[in-house]
């Protein structure tokens, strides 16, 4: 049996086992190119896709191929470049690994980009690795992979930064990029309707190679605007022109969203971006302070990373305040001075993160680790329960500023020295343990979604 026929059969099975978005993103443009000596070679467009498939679907693909071929089969993912066919809107993989070619009109370059938002000033971490890497890939091969790219996450996590970085990365080449907020798009569309220039409004997008649309949740309930953007996105995708969209939630959670538009948004790569973990916050602070030409002791940076765990903008605002005060007063700040200077911001940050009752925190941590709440407040001391108990101590102290005696009381009348030990264990590990940091951020999101009760 020929390699391409084997792979087509395998793709049929994979379509059943993976969701549509993952299939379209990672498998749609793959080809079976060789099968010999028990090794099956699959051609994919980029190294990023090859790595993802190797890490996430390798065992699944091997099992499916072994079933189809009737013998144990190993799979290898091989990168082969994608180039455009002469017919518009078509692509093909070249066996010789030829260079990707894109011929588009080079009219006015993209405008309206924030020069501070570049890839060089974006800190990548476990919280944003997928959208960051996908954005880099798009900037190098616009219209060829991850189209559309849909990035979602809460306010201040770096979505807008990535959109501007993509636009500025490609605008010096032969790609005409346009950045718009969904609100700006809506306002311009309404004006065009009133002036009977709707067709002219839509036509201007035909001169654009890349559309970067920010905060699309603004379109919720705006049926006529959604219909317009649906057709524009359709035009882009038909011509293999790149679309990148940001939102504060995934497409399925956008209220009153046109079903056809939702389907289009989910048809490419949907990548979530988390609030930065402790390690990433430290890296952001280090970079920002360097750009400000300000120098702060590591204990101060760690204090900021610990107390501002939500929006990156808030984190940067705290750093700006410290830098400004240090320059104006010509003094070197210590942690005590920082606490006084940022007292109001810390209180506001804790409030925005939600002041939750001890019971709410215990229940959220218990749900996250799938253990009974009574185990956390009881005497069990296995590794999983102890870790969960220490996280409760950390959250109650760090987020609610609950005193040590009260934390000990709600956790089964434990001694304050036990609470200090548990809190310090998490505070010490959070900077180096990315999984712990992500767990705590996930629990915070759970608490936020449940309200302040």
N, C-alpha and C positions, 0 to 999 in steps of 0.2 A: 504494500500500500504506500502511495506517495506521501511525503511529509506534509504537504499542504492539505491533503484530504484528511489525514490523521488529525491535524490541528483544527480543521473545521469541525470535526466530530467532537474534539475536546472542548472547543469554544461553546458548542451547543450544551454540553454538560455544565460548563462554567457559568453560563447565563442563568442556569437554574440555581446555582449554589452561591452566587454573589449578587449583590443588589445592582440595579441598573446604573447608578452613578459610578460605582467602582468598576463595573464592566466597561462602560464608555471611557473612563479615564485611563485604566491600566491595560485593558485587553483588546479594545476595539481595533487598534491599528497594528496589532501583532500578526506575525505570519510564521507558519512552520516552514523551515527552509532545509532541514536535513535530519535524517534519522539513520544512524549507523552504529553498530556495536553496542546497542542498548542505550545510546545517548541521543536525545532529541534536542535539536537546536531551534529556538524560537527567536525571530528577529523582532526587536522593539525599537521605537524611535529615539529614545534617550537613555542615558546612563541612570538617571533618576528613576525612570520606570523599571529598568532592569533591577536596580537595587530594591525597589519596593516589592516587585514580584518575588524576588529571591527571598526577601525577609518575611513576606506575609502569605504568599500562595504556593511556595515551592513544594511543600509536602502534598497539598491538594492536587496540584498539576501532575506531580509524579504519579499519584495514585490513579488519576483519571487516565493518563497516558498508558500506564501499565495495564489497566483494564481493557483499553481499546486495542493495544498491540498484542495482548496475551502473554507478555513477559515483563519482567522487572525493567522499568525504564527510568533513566535519570534525565532531568531537564536542565538545559543551559540557556540563559537569556543573553542574546548577543545584540549589541547596539549597531543599528544601521541607520544612516541619516535619511531624513525625509525631504524630498524636493517636490516642487509643484509641477503638475502635468501642464501641458499647453492649454487644456480645457480649464476654464475658471472654476474654482471651488473644488478641484480634485487634487489629491496627493498620492504619491506612491513611494514605496521604499526602494532604494537603489542598492543592488547587491554589492556594488563597488564602494559603498559608503560615500557617495558624492555629496557635494556641499549644497545646503539648502539655498534656494534662490527665491526671492520675492520681488516682483516688479509691480510697484504701485506708484501713483502720482506723488511727487514730492512737493506738495503745496506748503502753505504756512505751517510751521512746526507747532507742537503743542504749547499752550500757554497756561498761565494760572497755577503753576506748580510752586510749592514751597521749597526753596532751595535747601532748607535744613533737613528735609525729609528725603534722605538718600539711603541706598543700601549700606553705605559706609557708616552711617550713624544709626543703623538699626541693629539692636542686640538680639541675636538669635539664641534661643534656648529650647528646652523641651516643651515649653508652653506654646511655642509658635513655629516649631521646626517645619511642619508640613506646609503651611501657607507661605513661609519665607522661602523655602526651597522651590516651591512651585512658582513663586513670583520671579525668582532668579531665572528659572527655566523659560518662563514666558518672555522675559525681557530679552533673552537670547534667541528664542524661536517663537515670535508672536504669531498666533493663529494656527499653530501646528500641534500644540498639546494643551490640555487643560482649558478647553474652550466650551462654555465660559468657565472662568474661575470665580467661585462664590466664597468670600471670606466672611465669617461671622464671629462675633465675640462682643463682650460688654464694652462700655465706654472706656476709652483711654488705654486700650490694649495694643494699639499699633496698626489698626486696619487702614486708616487714612494714610499713615506713614508709608505703608507698603504700596498703596495706589500711587502716591506721588513718586515713590522710588522707581516703580516700574515705568511711569511716564517719562521721568527725567533720564532714565537709562536708555530708552529707545529714541527719544526725540532728536538726538544728534545724528541718528542714522537715517534710513529711508522709511521711517515710520512716523506718520502724523498722528499723534496721540491727543485725545481730548478728555480732560477731567471735568466732571460736573457732579454737584450734589443732586440728589433726587429732588430736593426742594427747588433748586435752580432750574432743573429740567421742567418741573411742573409749572413754575411761574412763566417760563419762556413759552411753554406749550399753550397755556391759558391765554397769554398775550397774542400768540399766533392765531388762535381760534377766534378771538375777539376781532382781530384785524383781517380775518378771512385769509390767512397765510399759512394754514396748517401744512399744506403740501411743501411750501418753501422751507418750513421748519424741519420737516422730515428729510427733505432733500439735502440739507446741509450735512447730514451725517453720512451721506454717500461719499463725501470727500475726506472722511476720517478713516484711518486704518485701525485705530485702537480706541475703544470707548471705556473709560474708567468712571463708573457710576457709584457714588458714595451714599451710604445711608438710605438704601432702597426701602426700608420699612416706612419711610415717609409717604410712599405710594399707597399705603393701606387704605382701602375704601375709595380710592380715586379711580373709578372704573375706566373713564375715557382716557386718562393718562396712562393707565396700565395697558390698555389696548394699543396705544401709540408705541410705547416702549417695547411691547411684545413684537410688533412688526419690525421695529428698528433692529432689535436683537436678532430676529429671524434673518434679516438682510445681512447682518454682520456674519452670522454663522454660515450662511449659504456661500459667502465669498471667502470663507476662512479668515475673516478679520477678527481680531481679538476683542473679547469682552471680559472685563473684570468688574466685579460688583462686591460691595461691602454691605453688611447689615448687622444689626445687634442680635439677630436670632436666625436660626435656619429657615429655609423657605417654607417648610411645612407649618411653622409657627407664626408666620406673618398673617395677621387677621385680614379677612376680606380680600384675599389675593386671587386674582384670576387663575383658574385651574391650568389654562394653557401656558400662562406666564410662569407659574410655579414649575410646571414640567420642564420648561426651557432652562430655568435656573438650576434645576436638579440634574440636568442632562450632562453637565461637565463635572468638575471637581468641586465638591463642597468641603471646605476646610475650616475647622474651628480654631480659634486663637484664644487661649486661656489668659487669665490675669497672670502676670509674670510671677514666677516663684522667687523665693528668697535669693537664690544664687543669681538669677537673671536680674533682679532688682539691684543687687550689688554691682553687677557689671554695667547696668544702665547708669547708676550713680557715678561710677568711676569714669565712664565716658563723658557724661554731662559735666562733671566737675573739671575734667581736662579741657573740654571745649570752652568752659567759662574761665579757664586759667585760674581756677581756685583749687586750693589744696586743703583736704580735710583728713584727719586721723581716721584710721580704719574703724575704730570704735564708734565714731560719729556716723560713718556710712552704714555700719551695721545697725545702729540705732534707727536710722531713717528707714532702712529696708525692713526692719521688724515692725515699725509703727505705721508705715504707709504701704499697705498691701493690696490696694485696689488700683485706681487709675494711675498710669504713668505720668499723666499731666500733674496730678496732685503731688507725686513724688518729686517731679522737677520743680514745682512751685515751692516746695519746702527747701530744696537745694538753693534756689534763686534767693529766697529770703535770707538764708544763712550766709550766702556769698556776699550779698549786698550789705548786710550788717557788719560782716567781718571787714569789708573794705572801708566802709564809712567810719567805723570805730577804730580801725587799725589794730584789732586784737585777734588773738588766736583763741578759738572757741573750744570749750570742753563740753562733755556730755551734759553736765548740769546746766550750763548756759543754753545749750541747744534745747533742752527740755522746756526752759522758761520761754525762749523765743518762739517755740512751735506749739506751745500748750493748746492754743485755740485750734490750730490745724489738726493736731492729734485727736482732740475731742471731736471735731467735725468728721474726721476720717473714721473714727470708731462708730459715730452715729450713723454715717452713711453705710457702714458695713452692717449695721443693725446691732442694737444692744439686746442680747437674747438672755432669757432666763437660764439658770443652771440646768433645769430640767430639759429645756429645749436643746441645749448643747449636748447633754448626756445622751438624749434620744437620737440626735443626728449622728453622733459618733458611733453609737451602738448600731444604728441602721447601716452606716457605711461599712462597718466591719462585720455585719451580720452576726452580732452577739446580743444577748439579752441585756437591757440596761442595768438589771440587778447585778450582773457580773462585774460591771464597771464600778459600782458602788460597794460591791461585796469583797470577799477575801480571795478570790481567784487570782493566781499570780503567774499563769502561763504567759508566754511571750506576747501573744496576740492581745490578750486582755490587758496586760500591763502597758503595752504600747498605746492602746486605746485610752486607758486611764490617764496616761501622761499627756496625751493630746488634749483631753478635756481640761486638765490643769493648765496647759499652755493657753488654750483659747479663752478660758475664763479669766486668766490673769492678763493676757496680752490684749484681748479684744474688749473685755468688760471691765478690766482693772479691778476685779474682785479681790478683796484682801485674802491673805493666805489662810487665816483661820476659817473664813467662810467656805473657801474651796475645800479645805480639809473636812469641814462639817458635812457638806453635801455629798462628799465621796466616802461616807462611812466613818466619819469622825477620825480621820487620819491626822497625824501630827503635822505641824506646819513645816518641819524639816523634810518630811516625806514629799510635801507639795513642792518645796523649793527644788528638791532633787529631780522630781518628775518634770517640772517646768524647764530646768536647766538642761536636762537631757534632750528635750525637743529643740530648745533654742540653740543648742550647740550643734545638733545634727542637721537642722533644717537648711543650713547654708551649703552642706556638702551632699545631702541625700535628696536627689531630685524627685524620687518616688514619694518620700515623706512630704516634701513641699507641695507636690501635686495633690496628695491626699488631703492636706489641710486646706488647700484652695478649693477642692471639690466639696469639702464639708462646709466651708463658708458659703459656697453657692447654694448648697442644700438649705442652710439656715436662712439665707436671704429669700429663697423661693417660698419658704414656709412662713415668712413674716417674723415679727418681733415677739410673738407669744412664747 
